[in-house]
Amino acid sequence: MSTVNTLALFGKLVSDDKDNPFDVIHNHHRWYMHNAFISSGLDFKTITHQHNIVLEQTYELSRYPIICISKSQQRLMQENYNANVQCMIYHGIDQAMYRPSIEHNGYLAWMGRFLNEKGAHRAMNIARKANIPLLLTGTIFDKNPESKTYFEQVIEPQITINDNEFLNGLQGLSAIKIREKIKALCDENPESAPVIFCGPVNEKQKQTLLEGAMATLFPIS
């Protein structure tokens, strides 16, 4: 959501507080909690979801309650900031959207935003050391200029094959056929474990990617 839309929504929450239908405000912006929700009196109905391990310097003035997304994050929040952590809730997933498979199709998978801390470059190193092809999928984070630089300078030079339609071509194929297709690509390229960039993916492509992967790599820092 853009800053303009966020400010407009906040203005509506404040102006319509007595009449608005919202019992709970799920806040993903720490700045708004300290500088807006508390001062406007809406903090009693606001849940603040913490996504990283850094809090603003002014946090100790209010120590508003936060929800963490992992046990590790919760520990760091409490050790570093004496944070008022209410609970830990993992990110949710609609299990009906994805079906499991007992077979793998001979490749590793990485999916995420192209930021240094997400570790796509480490995933490529892992795949090459394991001598297993890697299907790389993800997006450049348009709100962070470093994302474009990271992709162009670190990731793009290491891509063996660039094919946004690759996952579409795997849909409906048996595990044997997909392994044969992956092997053929390996034989055609100088690398025995090519990095195949599949671009950003939709839900159907995610299903294909994750269902057939030998393993998913997520070497974040």
Order of alpha helices (4+ residues) and beta strands (2+ residues): alpha-beta-beta-alpha-beta-alpha-beta-beta-alpha-beta-alpha-beta-alpha-alpha-beta-alpha-beta
